[in-house]
Every structure is written in structure tokens, then in C-alpha cells.
């Protein structure tokens, strides 16, 4: 912990005032550390909101020694997520623009507070995450190291953003977009929900390196319940991934390509010099394949997930997958039946494009459709790859772009 020094460094308090930034400290039974944490933060600002989340120790008595604080208390304990939501609501009601959250267990250092203001002033409004150096820190719990990597991976899947530390509790939040959210989690998982939904809302996500302290195991106080809380976080991530693949990513795709400059955007993706011609051809071929494959309703969900694993261009995959948009579906189904006919032998049926292309007829002859749609998906994938590859090779030759896709 930092030594208790009462004097606020010159200029720091004014920067908190000018930016409209407060510090929110949620606490629950951290009587052994909360006083020092408050004293450390008071060296930088008096714009502090303490949320006493139903503490049953002497925390309320300790907080009475700091009349300059805004203290919110309630019983019983409701969880860290509800404490943060309570703090956000109060900060918004008081007219603050930003809130820095810091844990009350002494894990974070108040000396890092100016780093968040520096980042805010140089880069503008953003969600700023305090990135802990886990590798160079003593006494890091094994579950924290695993959870750190686990959470970072799923955050990238859900948002497409590389964030070095999604589990840190030391963050600067923009309050206006939080006020527009209807948050639904109440425990530790809220810290995942809010950063994912802010990213979905278009809020910039940035980070700053911070120091962190983990006391030895025998001195450590934690309210994290590994099985219950990790299960809650896992369920939340499952829901967020489904929302991302079924709604957010398609929404972002259509937003991008319904703008007036959609032709330029597609051209930029195809001629992107930082991506190889082969990767682009593979992406479009895979998208065409997924657009035909007979897993209606799950094509984009599966396609985007596999594209991520195969490191393909997900936008090109989604673009090509729209070969099965409603106006083209009858043609896709008709060709699927035609291509499935050789596999059925004597059981093959002919289908009329005008009269027999009905759900009832398709259901009665589903096997032929399945064989044919898989075959058509492969054919379309190969055709898309060949056309894309040679088209881009032609463009490369004209622009003297080497085969790795990067301009000379």
C-alpha cells in the first residue's frame, strides 16, 4: 500500500474537476484495507463515491471518518455488479462525465489514477482499462492467471477487440453510454457485460499499464467464489457470443454496406494490401460454401466462428455467405435438387421451378436436397475461389502488387 499523504499533488484535483471524473470504490467487508485505499485516493481527488455493499464488519464506522466522501450504503450484500451499478447511477445523478473504479482490497495503486486522465486527455472519450502486468507480479493466484486469458479470448470473439486485461477492476468508464444501457447482471459478471455492451455501442476501448499487488495467500481476502462466479461468467459469455453472432456482427455488416460508400468499402477489403490474395480467396470461397450448406438459421453463427478459428477475413466471409439472401433462395434450392439427383439413383425426383418448389415437396424429398446442397456448396466454394483469386491476381499484375498482397 502507498503511504498516507494528505496533500493532493498540484493540478491533479483540477484535472478531475475539469474532466468531470469521479472515483467509485465498491467495498464489502474490507475493513483492513478500505481506510488506506481512501486516504491514498484522497491525495488525488475528493470526488469519491464509496458504495458500501452490505458490509458486516466495521467498514461503516471507518467511513464515518471521511465526511468529504459520498457514501452509499445498503443491506444485505447484493454483489459487486449491483455495487457498481449503484455507483454509476449516483455518479450520473451528480453530473459526472467519467468514473474510475478502483478495488477496496488494496490491489490497485492510487498513484496510477493520473494515467487514466492522461489517456483520456490525449485520446478522447473511451473505456480505458487498466492493464495489469501479471507476468511480473508475485503471488498471482492460478485462477486469476487462467481467468485473465479465458476472459480476453472471449472478449475478442464477442467484440473483435484485442484487450490486454478484461478482468481488471481498475477502469475509467464513460458514464453517458452507461446511462443508456439497461444492465441485467448483478455479480462479478457485470464487469464483463458492461465492457462488451459498450464496445457493441461503438465506444472506443483503450488501455493503460498499471501496477498491481497480490498479498500472500494467507493474507488474501477475496469474495470471488470460484465455482459459482465462474459459472455465472461462463453462462454470460455463452449468451454474449450468441448475441454477437446472431445480431451484432450481422448488424455491423449491414451498417457498413448500406452506407453510400459501400462500393468503396468492398473495394478496400478486396484490395487490402495487408492481407494476402490467398486469404481473400479462401474467405470468399468459405463464405459461399457456408451460404449454401443446409444449416439454415445457423450459417452465419457457424461461419463467423469457423472464420475466426481459421483466421479468415470475417467481413468477406459474411459478404459471400449472402448468396442465400431471400431472392436467391429458390434458385439455390432448385439447383440443390438438380445436383442431388445423381446420388439418389432410382429414388431421384425431378422438380419444377414453377410448380413443385414448395416446403411440402422439399420436406418429402429432403434427402436429395441435402446431398445436392452440400455438392452445390462445394461447387460454389471452388467457383468463388477461382474467380476471386484470378481477379485479384489480375488486379495485382496491373498494380504491381506482389503475391503476398503487399504493395511494392
C-alpha positions as CSV (number, residue, x, y, z in Angstrom):
1,X,0.0,0.0,0.0
2,X,1.1,3.6,-0.6
3,X,2.0,5.8,2.5
4,X,-0.8,8.0,3.7
5,X,-0.1,11.5,2.5
6,X,-2.8,14.2,2.9
7,X,-1.6,16.7,0.3
8,X,-3.1,16.4,-3.1
9,X,-0.4,16.9,-5.9
10,X,-0.7,20.2,-7.6
11,X,-3.0,20.2,-10.6
12,X,-4.3,16.7,-10.2
13,X,-7.5,17.7,-8.4
14,X,-8.2,20.3,-11.0
15,X,-7.9,17.8,-13.8
16,X,-10.5,15.6,-12.1
17,X,-12.8,18.7,-11.8
18,X,-12.2,19.8,-15.4
19,X,-12.9,16.4,-17.0
20,X,-15.9,15.7,-14.7
21,X,-14.3,12.5,-13.4
22,X,-15.0,10.8,-10.1
23,X,-13.6,7.7,-8.4
24,X,-16.0,4.9,-7.4
25,X,-14.9,2.4,-4.7
26,X,-17.2,-0.5,-4.1
27,X,-16.5,-2.3,-0.9
28,X,-17.7,-5.3,1.1
29,X,-16.0,-6.4,4.4
30,X,-12.6,-4.8,3.5
31,X,-12.2,-3.1,6.8
32,X,-8.5,-4.0,6.9
33,X,-7.7,-2.1,3.7
34,X,-10.5,0.4,2.9
35,X,-9.2,3.3,5.1
36,X,-5.7,3.3,3.5
37,X,-7.3,3.0,0.0
38,X,-9.5,6.0,0.7
39,X,-6.5,8.0,2.1
40,X,-4.5,7.2,-1.0
41,X,-7.2,8.3,-3.4
42,X,-7.8,11.5,-1.4
43,X,-4.2,12.5,-2.4
44,X,-5.6,13.0,-5.9
45,X,-9.2,14.0,-5.6
46,X,-12.1,14.4,-3.2
47,X,-14.6,13.4,-5.9
48,X,-15.1,9.9,-4.4
49,X,-18.2,7.7,-4.2
50,X,-18.0,4.8,-1.8
51,X,-20.6,2.0,-2.3
52,X,-20.8,0.0,1.0
53,X,-22.3,-3.2,-0.3
54,X,-23.8,-4.5,2.9
55,X,-20.6,-4.8,4.9
56,X,-21.0,-6.6,8.3
57,X,-17.6,-5.6,9.7
58,X,-16.5,-2.1,10.9
59,X,-16.4,-0.6,7.4
60,X,-19.4,1.8,8.2
61,X,-17.6,3.1,11.2
62,X,-14.3,3.7,9.3
63,X,-16.2,5.6,6.5
64,X,-17.7,8.0,9.1
65,X,-14.1,9.4,9.5
66,X,-14.3,10.8,5.9
67,X,-17.2,13.3,5.8
68,X,-16.0,14.6,2.4
69,X,-16.9,11.4,0.7
70,X,-20.2,10.5,-0.9
71,X,-21.1,7.2,0.8
72,X,-23.9,4.9,-0.3
73,X,-24.8,2.0,2.0
74,X,-27.4,-0.7,1.9
75,X,-28.2,-4.2,3.3
76,X,-27.9,-7.0,2.6
77,X,-24.9,-7.6,0.4
78,X,-26.0,-7.6,-3.3
79,X,-22.8,-8.3,-5.2
80,X,-20.1,-6.3,-6.9
81,X,-22.2,-5.8,-10.0
82,X,-25.0,-4.1,-8.1
83,X,-22.5,-2.0,-6.2
84,X,-21.0,-0.7,-9.5
85,X,-24.5,-0.1,-10.9
86,X,-25.4,1.9,-7.8
87,X,-22.2,3.9,-8.1
88,X,-22.7,4.6,-11.8
89,X,-26.3,5.8,-11.1
90,X,-25.1,8.1,-8.4
91,X,-22.2,9.5,-10.5
92,X,-24.6,10.2,-13.4
93,X,-27.1,11.9,-11.0
94,X,-24.2,14.1,-9.7
95,X,-23.4,15.2,-13.2
96,X,-20.1,13.4,-13.7
97,X,-18.9,12.5,-17.2
98,X,-16.5,9.7,-16.2
99,X,-15.9,7.3,-13.3
100,X,-12.7,5.5,-12.4
101,X,-13.4,2.3,-10.5
102,X,-10.8,1.0,-8.0
103,X,-11.0,-2.0,-5.8
104,X,-11.0,-1.6,-2.0
105,X,-8.8,-4.5,-1.2
106,X,-5.5,-2.7,-1.8
107,X,-4.8,-4.5,-5.0
108,X,-4.6,-1.3,-7.0
109,X,-2.5,1.8,-6.5
110,X,-3.9,5.3,-6.4
111,X,-0.7,6.6,-8.0
112,X,-1.9,5.2,-11.3
113,X,-5.0,7.5,-11.3
114,X,-3.3,10.2,-13.4
115,X,-2.5,7.6,-16.1
116,X,-6.2,7.4,-16.8
117,X,-6.6,11.1,-17.1
118,X,-3.5,11.3,-19.3
119,X,-5.1,8.7,-21.7
120,X,-8.4,10.5,-21.6
121,X,-6.9,13.9,-22.4
122,X,-4.7,12.6,-25.2
123,X,-7.1,10.2,-26.9
124,X,-10.5,11.5,-26.1
125,X,-13.6,9.7,-24.6
126,X,-13.1,6.0,-24.2
127,X,-13.5,3.0,-22.0
128,X,-10.0,2.8,-20.5
129,X,-8.9,-0.5,-19.0
130,X,-6.0,-0.7,-16.5
131,X,-3.8,-3.4,-17.9
132,X,-2.0,-5.4,-15.1
133,X,1.4,-7.0,-15.6
134,X,0.5,-10.5,-14.4
135,X,3.8,-12.0,-15.5
136,X,5.9,-9.7,-13.4
137,X,3.8,-9.8,-10.2
138,X,4.3,-12.0,-7.2
139,X,1.6,-14.2,-5.6
140,X,-0.7,-14.1,-8.6
141,X,-3.4,-16.8,-7.9
142,X,-3.6,-19.5,-10.5
143,X,-7.3,-18.9,-11.1
144,X,-6.6,-15.3,-11.9
145,X,-4.0,-16.1,-14.5
146,X,-6.3,-18.6,-16.2
147,X,-9.3,-16.4,-15.9
148,X,-7.3,-13.5,-17.4
149,X,-6.5,-15.4,-20.6
150,X,-10.0,-17.0,-20.7
151,X,-11.8,-13.7,-20.5
152,X,-9.5,-11.9,-23.0
153,X,-10.2,-14.7,-25.6
154,X,-14.0,-14.5,-25.3
155,X,-13.9,-10.7,-25.3
156,X,-12.2,-10.7,-28.7
157,X,-14.7,-13.3,-30.0
158,X,-17.6,-11.1,-28.9
159,X,-16.3,-7.7,-29.9
160,X,-13.3,-8.3,-32.3
161,X,-11.2,-6.1,-29.9
162,X,-7.8,-7.2,-28.5
163,X,-7.9,-6.1,-24.9
164,X,-4.8,-7.0,-22.8
165,X,-6.8,-7.2,-19.5
166,X,-10.5,-7.6,-19.5
167,X,-10.7,-8.7,-15.8
168,X,-9.1,-5.7,-14.3
169,X,-11.3,-3.8,-11.9
170,X,-9.3,-0.6,-12.4
171,X,-11.1,1.2,-15.2
172,X,-12.3,4.5,-16.5
173,X,-15.9,4.4,-17.7
174,X,-17.7,7.0,-19.9
175,X,-20.9,7.5,-18.0
176,X,-23.2,8.8,-20.7
177,X,-23.3,5.5,-22.7
178,X,-23.6,3.5,-19.5
179,X,-26.7,5.6,-18.6
180,X,-28.2,4.4,-21.9
181,X,-27.7,0.7,-21.1
182,X,-30.1,-1.5,-19.3
183,X,-27.7,-3.7,-17.5
184,X,-29.0,-7.1,-16.3
185,X,-26.2,-8.8,-14.3
186,X,-25.7,-8.3,-10.6
187,X,-22.5,-10.0,-9.5
188,X,-18.9,-10.1,-10.8
189,X,-20.0,-10.9,-14.3
190,X,-21.3,-7.3,-14.7
191,X,-17.7,-6.2,-15.3
192,X,-17.8,-8.4,-18.5
193,X,-21.3,-7.4,-19.6
194,X,-20.6,-3.7,-19.4
195,X,-17.4,-3.7,-21.4
196,X,-18.9,-5.9,-24.1
197,X,-22.0,-3.8,-24.5
198,X,-20.1,-0.6,-24.5
199,X,-17.9,-1.9,-27.4
200,X,-21.1,-3.0,-29.2
201,X,-22.4,0.5,-28.8
202,X,-19.4,1.9,-30.6
203,X,-17.4,3.2,-27.5
204,X,-13.7,3.2,-28.1
205,X,-11.8,0.7,-25.9
206,X,-8.2,1.6,-24.8
207,X,-5.8,0.6,-22.0
208,X,-3.1,1.9,-19.8
209,X,-0.4,-0.2,-17.9
210,X,-1.0,-0.2,-14.2
211,X,0.7,-1.7,-11.1
212,X,-1.0,-4.4,-9.1
213,X,-0.4,-6.0,-5.7
214,X,-1.4,-9.5,-4.6
215,X,-0.8,-10.3,-1.0
216,X,0.5,-13.7,0.0
217,X,-2.2,-16.4,0.1
218,X,-2.5,-16.4,3.9
219,X,-3.2,-12.7,3.9
220,X,-5.5,-12.5,0.9
221,X,-9.2,-11.6,1.3
222,X,-11.4,-12.3,-1.7
223,X,-15.2,-12.6,-2.1
224,X,-14.9,-14.3,-5.5
225,X,-16.5,-17.8,-5.4
226,X,-14.6,-19.8,-8.0
227,X,-17.4,-22.3,-8.9
228,X,-20.5,-20.0,-8.7
229,X,-18.9,-16.9,-10.1
230,X,-17.0,-18.7,-12.9
231,X,-20.2,-20.5,-13.8
232,X,-22.1,-17.2,-14.0
233,X,-19.4,-15.7,-16.2
234,X,-19.4,-18.7,-18.5
235,X,-23.2,-18.5,-18.9
236,X,-22.9,-14.8,-19.6
237,X,-20.2,-15.4,-22.2
238,X,-22.4,-18.0,-23.9
239,X,-25.2,-15.6,-24.2
240,X,-23.0,-12.7,-25.4
241,X,-21.4,-14.9,-28.1
242,X,-24.8,-15.9,-29.4
243,X,-26.0,-12.3,-29.4
244,X,-22.7,-11.3,-31.2
245,X,-23.0,-13.9,-33.9
246,X,-26.8,-13.7,-34.4
247,X,-27.3,-10.0,-34.1
248,X,-24.3,-7.7,-33.5
249,X,-22.0,-8.9,-36.3
250,X,-24.7,-9.1,-38.9
251,X,-25.9,-5.6,-37.8
252,X,-22.4,-4.2,-38.1
253,X,-22.1,-5.8,-41.5
254,X,-25.3,-4.3,-42.9
255,X,-24.5,-0.9,-41.3
256,X,-21.2,-0.9,-43.2
257,X,-22.6,-2.0,-46.5
258,X,-25.7,0.1,-46.5
259,X,-23.8,3.3,-46.4
260,X,-23.3,5.4,-49.5
261,X,-19.7,4.3,-49.7
262,X,-20.3,0.5,-49.7
263,X,-18.7,0.1,-53.0
264,X,-15.5,1.7,-51.8
265,X,-15.7,-0.3,-48.6
266,X,-15.9,-3.6,-50.6
267,X,-13.1,-2.4,-52.8
268,X,-11.0,-1.6,-49.8
269,X,-11.5,-5.1,-48.3
270,X,-10.7,-6.8,-51.6
271,X,-7.6,-4.8,-52.4
272,X,-6.4,-4.5,-48.8
273,X,-2.6,-4.7,-49.2
274,X,-2.1,-6.1,-45.6
275,X,-3.9,-9.4,-46.5
276,X,-2.8,-12.0,-49.0
277,X,-4.7,-12.8,-52.1
278,X,-5.0,-16.4,-51.0
279,X,-6.6,-15.4,-47.7
280,X,-9.1,-13.2,-49.5
281,X,-9.9,-16.0,-52.0
282,X,-10.2,-18.5,-49.1
283,X,-12.5,-16.1,-47.2
284,X,-14.9,-15.6,-50.1
285,X,-14.9,-19.3,-51.0
286,X,-15.7,-20.3,-47.5
287,X,-18.4,-17.7,-47.3
288,X,-20.0,-19.0,-50.5
289,X,-19.8,-22.6,-49.1
290,X,-21.4,-21.5,-45.8
291,X,-24.2,-19.6,-47.6
292,X,-25.3,-22.8,-49.4
293,X,-24.6,-25.5,-46.7
294,X,-28.0,-26.7,-45.4
295,X,-27.9,-25.4,-41.8
296,X,-30.4,-22.6,-42.2
297,X,-30.5,-20.2,-39.3
298,X,-27.0,-21.1,-38.2
299,X,-25.0,-20.3,-41.3
300,X,-23.6,-17.0,-40.0
301,X,-23.1,-18.2,-36.5
302,X,-21.1,-21.2,-37.5
303,X,-19.4,-19.4,-40.4
304,X,-18.1,-16.5,-38.3
305,X,-16.9,-18.8,-35.6
306,X,-15.0,-21.0,-38.0
307,X,-13.7,-18.0,-39.9
308,X,-12.3,-16.7,-36.7
309,X,-10.5,-20.0,-35.9
310,X,-9.2,-20.2,-39.5
311,X,-8.0,-16.5,-39.4
312,X,-10.1,-15.6,-42.4
313,X,-11.5,-12.2,-43.3
314,X,-14.8,-12.4,-41.5
315,X,-16.4,-9.5,-43.4
316,X,-15.6,-11.2,-46.8
317,X,-17.0,-14.4,-45.4
318,X,-20.2,-12.8,-44.4
319,X,-20.5,-10.9,-47.7
320,X,-20.1,-14.1,-49.7
321,X,-22.4,-16.0,-47.5
322,X,-25.2,-13.7,-48.6
323,X,-25.5,-15.7,-51.8
324,X,-28.5,-17.2,-50.0
325,X,-30.4,-14.0,-49.5
326,X,-34.2,-14.4,-49.9
327,X,-34.4,-13.5,-53.7
328,X,-31.8,-16.2,-54.5
329,X,-33.1,-19.0,-52.2
330,X,-35.4,-20.5,-54.7
331,X,-32.6,-20.8,-57.2
332,X,-30.3,-22.3,-54.5
333,X,-33.0,-24.9,-53.6
334,X,-33.7,-25.7,-57.2
335,X,-30.0,-26.3,-58.1
336,X,-29.6,-28.3,-54.9
337,X,-32.3,-30.7,-56.1
338,X,-30.7,-31.0,-59.5
339,X,-27.3,-31.7,-58.1
340,X,-28.6,-34.2,-55.6
341,X,-30.3,-36.3,-58.3
342,X,-27.3,-38.4,-59.3
343,X,-26.9,-39.5,-55.7
344,X,-30.5,-40.9,-55.4
345,X,-30.5,-43.4,-58.3
346,X,-33.9,-44.8,-58.9
347,X,-35.3,-42.8,-56.0
348,X,-34.4,-39.4,-57.6
349,X,-37.2,-37.0,-58.3
350,X,-37.4,-34.2,-60.8
351,X,-38.5,-30.8,-59.5
352,X,-40.2,-28.0,-61.4
353,X,-39.0,-24.5,-60.6
354,X,-42.5,-23.1,-61.0
355,X,-44.8,-25.7,-59.6
356,X,-43.0,-28.0,-57.2
357,X,-40.7,-25.7,-55.3
358,X,-42.8,-25.8,-52.1
359,X,-41.9,-26.6,-48.5
360,X,-44.1,-29.7,-48.5
361,X,-42.4,-31.1,-51.6
362,X,-39.0,-30.3,-50.2
363,X,-39.8,-32.0,-46.9
364,X,-40.9,-35.1,-48.8
365,X,-37.6,-35.3,-50.7
366,X,-35.3,-33.9,-48.1
367,X,-32.5,-36.5,-48.7
368,X,-32.0,-35.4,-52.3
369,X,-31.9,-31.8,-51.2
370,X,-29.3,-32.4,-48.6
371,X,-27.0,-34.3,-50.9
372,X,-27.4,-31.7,-53.6
373,X,-26.9,-28.7,-51.3
374,X,-23.6,-30.0,-49.9
375,X,-22.5,-30.6,-53.5
376,X,-23.6,-27.2,-54.6
377,X,-21.9,-25.6,-51.6
378,X,-18.6,-27.3,-52.6
379,X,-19.0,-26.2,-56.3
380,X,-19.9,-22.6,-55.3
381,X,-16.9,-22.5,-52.9
382,X,-14.5,-23.7,-55.7
383,X,-16.0,-21.3,-58.2
384,X,-15.8,-18.3,-55.8
385,X,-12.2,-19.2,-55.0
386,X,-11.1,-19.4,-58.7
387,X,-12.9,-16.2,-59.7
388,X,-11.6,-14.2,-56.7
389,X,-8.0,-15.5,-57.0
390,X,-7.6,-14.8,-60.7
391,X,-9.5,-11.4,-60.4
392,X,-7.1,-10.3,-57.6
393,X,-4.1,-11.7,-59.5
394,X,-5.2,-9.6,-62.5
395,X,-5.5,-6.5,-60.3
396,X,-2.2,-7.3,-58.7
397,X,-0.4,-7.6,-62.0
398,X,-1.8,-4.2,-63.1
399,X,-0.8,-2.5,-59.9
400,X,2.5,-4.5,-59.5
401,X,1.4,-5.9,-56.1
402,X,3.5,-9.0,-55.1
403,X,1.8,-12.3,-54.4
404,X,1.8,-11.8,-50.6
405,X,-0.7,-9.0,-51.2
406,X,1.5,-6.1,-50.1
407,X,2.3,-3.3,-52.5
408,X,5.8,-2.7,-53.5
